[in-house]
Amino acid sequence: MKNANLWHALGRNFIISIVLFGALLGLLWVAELLFPSLTLMKWADPAWVVGIPASVIGVAYILTIRDPQNYTGFYAGIVMSILLGVQFILQGGYDSAFLFFMVFIPFQMMSIYKWSRNKDDGGASFEPKFLDTPRLLLSIAMLIFITVGDWILASLAIYHDGIMENVTIKLLSGLLISSSFLANYWLIYRKTDSWIYWFIYSAAGIGLFIILGNVFSIVLFTFFLVINSMAGIAWIKATKPENRYWAAPFFKK
């Protein structure tokens, strides 16, 4: 019965996501009618078309794992990752496609395994927790390392320019990859910090697409920012005082 309730919650979140995206697409359609010079929806672009179901499923995924006990959302996450990988292949972003196929999907499969277990170390380790200070520092170091590594790789293999050229785009692109990597990784272990990285991911996406002038993606990542913030707040509220670790000083006593 418990598992059935979890799957029912996933189904409800799919319906909510479909309604939300239906409203979003409706608003974009109206905007195009009012401002004919705008091109917000690109139905002739296969990558854009694939991105629509990927986004719908992705929001259902986030809404579902907003409940730290509901592992069914990761099944949606796997489908989302497959679709996003295909989207990036269509766009020529093979590095991002590799990330989704070879990193995100395995991480999400690991999350299903870990979250679906009824007992693990007495169950206590499966309560949402912030990282302890050493792991927090290691996580920040990894964020910087991956971001800088992607910056250098982009300069050498993608843009073929100098390290200090297109700095903002490279920095935001690197943050997208590093933050999403860490967000997916820490979700496996139900660390509340994962939502901080999802927040960084959403904010970096907004900044990147403002520079690139992609209005639809700006709206989409703003949407993700709101959804991820809601999920993060839910996890923070579900984190017991004894599990706050480095974040404890930021809570009112």
Backbone torsions as a table, in degrees:
resi	resn	phi	psi	omega
1	MET	NA	-40.6	-179.4
2	LYS	-61.9	-46.0	179.1
3	ASN	-62.5	-38.1	178.3
4	ALA	-61.1	-39.8	178.4
5	ASN	-64.4	-37.2	178.9
6	LEU	-64.9	-43.1	179.0
7	TRP	-68.1	-36.2	176.4
8	HIS	-62.5	-39.2	178.1
9	ALA	-63.2	-40.7	177.0
10	LEU	-61.5	-42.4	178.8
11	GLY	-62.2	-42.9	178.4
12	ARG	-62.3	-40.1	-179.3
13	ASN	-68.5	-31.6	173.9
14	PHE	-62.9	-44.1	-180.0
15	ILE	-63.2	-44.1	178.2
16	ILE	-59.8	-44.2	-178.9
17	SER	-63.8	-42.2	178.7
18	ILE	-61.6	-43.7	179.2
19	VAL	-63.3	-44.5	-179.1
20	LEU	-62.5	-44.8	-178.6
21	PHE	-73.0	-31.2	174.5
22	GLY	-61.2	-42.9	178.2
23	ALA	-65.7	-40.6	179.4
24	LEU	-62.8	-47.4	179.0
25	LEU	-64.2	-35.5	176.8
26	GLY	-62.8	-42.2	178.1
27	LEU	-64.4	-40.6	178.8
28	LEU	-65.6	-38.2	178.1
29	TRP	-63.2	-43.3	177.9
30	VAL	-63.9	-40.9	179.5
31	ALA	-61.3	-39.8	178.1
32	GLU	-66.5	-35.4	177.5
33	LEU	-66.7	-40.7	-178.2
34	LEU	-75.3	-32.6	-178.5
35	PHE	-127.0	84.4	-175.1
36	PRO	-57.3	-22.1	-179.7
37	SER	-72.9	-18.3	179.4
38	LEU	-78.7	139.2	172.9
39	THR	-123.3	91.0	-174.7
40	LEU	-95.3	-32.3	-177.6
41	MET	-116.8	128.3	-173.1
42	LYS	-120.8	74.8	-175.0
43	TRP	-67.1	-17.9	178.9
44	ALA	-82.8	-8.9	-178.6
45	ASP	-95.1	112.4	-178.5
46	PRO	-57.7	-37.6	-179.4
47	ALA	-64.2	-40.4	179.1
48	TRP	-65.6	-41.0	-179.3
49	VAL	-64.2	-42.5	178.0
50	VAL	-64.5	-32.9	-178.9
51	GLY	-66.7	-23.9	-179.8
52	ILE	-66.1	-57.0	177.5
53	PRO	-63.1	-32.3	177.5
54	ALA	-60.5	-41.6	-179.9
55	SER	-70.0	-41.8	178.5
56	VAL	-60.5	-47.9	-180.0
57	ILE	-66.5	-36.3	179.7
58	GLY	-63.0	-40.1	178.3
59	VAL	-67.7	-40.0	175.9
60	ALA	-61.2	-38.1	177.1
61	TYR	-59.6	-50.8	-178.4
62	ILE	-66.0	-42.9	179.6
63	LEU	-61.0	-33.6	-177.7
64	THR	-75.8	-46.3	-178.8
65	ILE	-78.6	2.1	168.9
66	ARG	-58.9	-29.0	171.8
67	ASP	-86.2	111.2	-176.0
68	PRO	-62.2	-6.2	179.3
69	GLN	-101.8	-5.7	-171.8
70	ASN	-102.7	98.1	-178.8
71	TYR	-79.6	-12.4	-175.0
72	THR	-64.2	-23.3	179.0
73	GLY	-60.0	-26.6	-178.1
74	PHE	-70.8	-23.3	173.0
75	TYR	-64.6	-41.5	174.6
76	ALA	-64.8	-36.5	179.0
77	GLY	-62.0	-36.7	178.5
78	ILE	-65.9	-44.8	178.2
79	VAL	-62.4	-42.6	177.4
80	MET	-58.4	-44.7	-178.5
81	SER	-64.1	-38.4	177.7
82	ILE	-62.8	-46.7	-178.8
83	LEU	-65.1	-41.1	178.9
84	LEU	-67.0	-36.1	176.0
85	GLY	-61.5	-43.4	177.1
86	VAL	-63.2	-41.6	179.5
87	GLN	-59.2	-45.4	-179.1
88	PHE	-68.3	-33.2	175.3
89	ILE	-62.9	-43.1	178.6
90	LEU	-63.3	-28.8	-179.8
91	GLN	-90.6	-3.9	-178.3
92	GLY	83.8	8.9	179.2
93	GLY	-89.8	72.3	-173.6
94	TYR	-69.0	-28.2	178.1
95	ASP	-66.7	-43.2	178.0
96	SER	-67.9	-37.9	177.4
97	ALA	-61.8	-41.8	177.5
98	PHE	-60.0	-41.8	-179.4
99	LEU	-60.5	-44.3	-178.4
100	PHE	-68.8	-44.3	-176.2
101	PHE	-74.1	-39.8	-171.2
102	MET	-100.0	-12.8	-179.8
103	VAL	-119.4	-57.9	-173.2
104	PHE	-63.7	-47.2	-178.2
105	ILE	-61.6	-46.7	175.1
106	PRO	-59.4	-40.1	178.1
107	PHE	-61.4	-42.9	-178.7
108	GLN	-68.5	-35.0	175.1
109	MET	-65.7	-39.3	176.4
110	MET	-64.2	-37.1	178.8
111	SER	-64.6	-40.7	177.2
112	ILE	-59.2	-45.6	-178.9
113	TYR	-62.1	-47.1	-176.0
114	LYS	-70.8	-45.0	-175.3
115	TRP	-72.3	-29.1	-174.8
116	SER	-81.1	-11.3	178.4
117	ARG	-72.7	132.3	-177.1
118	ASN	-73.0	-31.3	-177.4
119	LYS	-137.6	134.9	176.1
120	ASP	-154.5	113.7	-175.5
121	ASP	54.6	42.6	179.2
122	GLY	77.9	5.0	178.2
123	GLY	88.9	-19.3	-175.2
124	ALA	-64.0	-34.0	-176.3
125	SER	-71.1	-9.5	-178.9
126	PHE	-98.9	8.9	169.8
127	GLU	-80.1	146.8	177.4
128	PRO	-58.3	136.6	-179.3
129	LYS	-142.0	148.3	167.6
130	PHE	-80.3	161.9	176.4
131	LEU	-70.9	151.8	169.6
132	ASP	-77.0	168.6	-172.3
133	THR	-59.5	-45.7	179.0
134	PRO	-59.8	-41.4	179.6
135	ARG	-70.9	-32.9	175.4
136	LEU	-60.6	-47.4	-179.3
137	LEU	-64.7	-39.8	177.3
138	LEU	-64.1	-40.4	-179.5
139	SER	-64.7	-42.3	177.5
140	ILE	-63.3	-41.2	178.3
141	ALA	-61.6	-40.2	178.6
142	MET	-66.3	-38.7	177.9
143	LEU	-58.8	-46.1	-180.0
144	ILE	-67.0	-44.1	-177.7
145	PHE	-61.2	-47.8	-178.2
146	ILE	-67.1	-40.3	-179.9
147	THR	-62.6	-47.4	179.9
148	VAL	-66.9	-39.6	178.4
149	GLY	-61.4	-42.3	177.9
150	ASP	-67.6	-36.0	176.6
151	TRP	-57.4	-48.9	-179.3
152	ILE	-66.3	-43.4	179.6
153	LEU	-61.8	-41.8	179.5
154	ALA	-62.6	-39.3	179.9
155	SER	-65.7	-40.8	-174.5
156	LEU	-82.3	-38.1	-169.2
157	ALA	-112.8	-18.7	-175.7
158	ILE	-109.5	-57.5	-177.2
159	TYR	-87.4	-23.9	-177.8
160	HIS	53.7	47.9	179.8
161	ASP	-132.7	-169.2	179.6
162	GLY	-75.7	157.5	-179.2
163	ILE	-58.5	-35.7	-175.4
164	MET	-95.6	15.4	174.1
165	GLU	-101.3	148.1	-177.5
166	ASN	51.3	41.0	-172.7
167	VAL	-59.4	-47.9	-175.0
168	THR	-63.0	-43.9	179.2
169	ILE	-62.7	-44.5	-179.7
170	LYS	-65.4	-40.0	180.0
171	LEU	-64.0	-46.8	-179.2
172	LEU	-67.2	-38.3	177.3
173	SER	-63.4	-42.3	178.1
174	GLY	-63.8	-39.6	177.8
175	LEU	-65.1	-36.6	176.5
176	LEU	-57.7	-46.6	-177.3
177	ILE	-71.2	-48.4	-175.9
178	SER	-65.9	-42.9	-178.2
179	SER	-68.6	-39.2	179.5
180	SER	-69.4	-34.4	176.2
181	PHE	-61.3	-50.4	-177.7
182	LEU	-69.2	-35.8	177.9
183	ALA	-61.5	-46.5	179.2
184	ASN	-65.5	-39.3	-177.8
185	TYR	-65.8	-48.9	-175.8
186	TRP	-72.4	-19.9	174.3
187	LEU	-64.0	-32.5	179.3
188	ILE	-54.3	-39.1	-174.4
189	TYR	-102.5	15.2	177.7
190	ARG	53.9	48.0	176.3
191	LYS	-92.9	126.5	-178.9
192	THR	-60.1	-26.4	178.9
193	ASP	-57.8	-24.5	-177.7
194	SER	-56.4	-31.9	-178.3
195	TRP	-75.2	-24.1	172.8
196	ILE	-64.1	-41.7	179.6
197	TYR	-70.9	-32.8	174.8
198	TRP	-66.6	-33.8	176.6
199	PHE	-65.3	-45.5	177.8
200	ILE	-60.6	-42.4	178.8
201	TYR	-57.6	-47.9	-178.1
202	SER	-66.1	-44.2	-179.3
203	ALA	-65.6	-40.4	178.1
204	ALA	-64.3	-38.3	178.2
205	GLY	-63.7	-41.5	177.8
206	ILE	-61.0	-47.7	-179.7
207	GLY	-61.9	-42.9	-178.8
208	LEU	-62.4	-46.0	-175.0
209	PHE	-78.4	-19.1	169.5
210	ILE	-65.1	-44.3	179.1
211	ILE	-64.4	-41.4	-177.8
212	LEU	-78.9	-11.1	177.3
213	GLY	73.9	27.3	179.7
214	ASN	-96.4	95.7	-173.1
215	VAL	-63.2	-42.5	-178.8
216	PHE	-60.0	-44.9	-178.9
217	SER	-68.0	-31.3	175.1
218	ILE	-61.7	-47.8	179.2
219	VAL	-62.5	-43.1	-177.8
220	LEU	-62.8	-46.6	-178.4
221	PHE	-71.7	-28.5	172.4
222	THR	-64.7	-40.2	175.3
223	PHE	-60.1	-46.4	178.1
224	PHE	-61.8	-38.7	-179.7
225	LEU	-59.6	-42.9	179.6
226	VAL	-65.9	-47.6	-178.6
227	ILE	-62.9	-45.4	-179.5
228	ASN	-65.5	-36.5	178.1
229	SER	-65.9	-40.6	177.7
230	MET	-62.1	-43.9	179.8
231	ALA	-65.8	-41.2	179.5
232	GLY	-61.7	-43.2	178.4
233	ILE	-61.7	-39.9	178.4
234	ALA	-61.8	-41.2	179.7
235	TRP	-69.5	-39.4	179.0
236	ILE	-61.4	-42.8	178.8
237	LYS	-64.7	-31.3	-178.7
238	ALA	-83.3	-6.8	-178.7
239	THR	-85.6	119.5	-177.0
240	LYS	-70.4	154.1	-178.0
241	PRO	-53.3	-37.9	-178.5
242	GLU	-73.6	-9.3	-179.9
243	ASN	-106.7	13.8	-175.8
244	ARG	-86.0	-24.7	175.1
245	TYR	46.4	-117.8	-174.0
246	TRP	-61.8	-25.5	-176.6
247	ALA	-84.6	-7.9	-175.2
248	ALA	-52.1	-43.1	-178.0
249	PRO	-63.3	-17.1	-177.5
250	PHE	-87.6	-4.8	178.7
251	PHE	-98.0	142.5	176.5
252	LYS	-72.8	137.5	178.8
253	LYS	-87.1	NA	NA
